[in-house]
Amino acid sequence: MAFMLTLLPLPTWAAPYHPDWVLSVLIYWAMALPHRVGVGIAWLSGLLLDVLEENLLGENALSLALAVYVVSKLHQRLRLFPRWQQAMLVLVLVFLRKLVALWIRGVTGHAPSGGRYWLSVLTTPLIWPWIFFILRDLRRRLAVN
């Protein structure tokens, strides 16, 4: 579902506000089930996202793997944080992801220009509480352990 939401076409004015759905879902599952969702799943998800978005192969894979690595190291503490503090961590992780992607695109000569590139850093933490509650409810209903 996160991949479909990522590929969902938006109007031109709304495209920069597109939240990072895949990273948000990976953060949740890395917090909830760190023994099942880790760096390897993030890497494979990133490769799939690279293919779907026609990016340089490995760009999303590297940034998603780094973000999930941080979550996997802190997952026991993150579970105890209130949602607003988790949202602040999501903000930092999305910023890190965008920074890695910007570095890779800059090295290859395809760096985006303007501040619109960073707008998803602001929108992704805003949707975090809803993602958390929806996925937690889904995990409980399906008894995923």
Phi, psi and omega in degrees: 000321181296323178293320179295319178294327178293321182274356180299122180288136179242160174301157184304319182290334184265347185302319180293340181274002184300118180293160178272086186295315184296315179297319180299316179293319178296322178298314180301309185291329176290331175283316186282318183228069184295339178282345180252323183244115182220206184297322180297315177296319179296319180297313179295321177296320179294320177297318177298318178295323176300317180292316182294322181269359181058044176267173173300129185297120180108346181298304178289327181299314180295314184291322177292320179296319178297315181296316181290329175299315178299315180296319182294329178285334185248010191301325181291324177286320184298327179298331183273344181293146170295161183303323182292326176287324174297321178297325177292323175294320177301318177302314180296319181291321176294321177298316178299316179299315179294323180295317178297316180296321178296319178298314180296316179293326177293320179295323181273358177085020180238035183292134177287153179247150177095165183277351181296337179300329187268359186295330179291341175296331180272327184278329182296315177296335179291329179269352183306312181302321180291318177299315181301310183292321179294313181289326177294317178297317178298317180297320179290320181294321181271359179055048179277125180234000000 
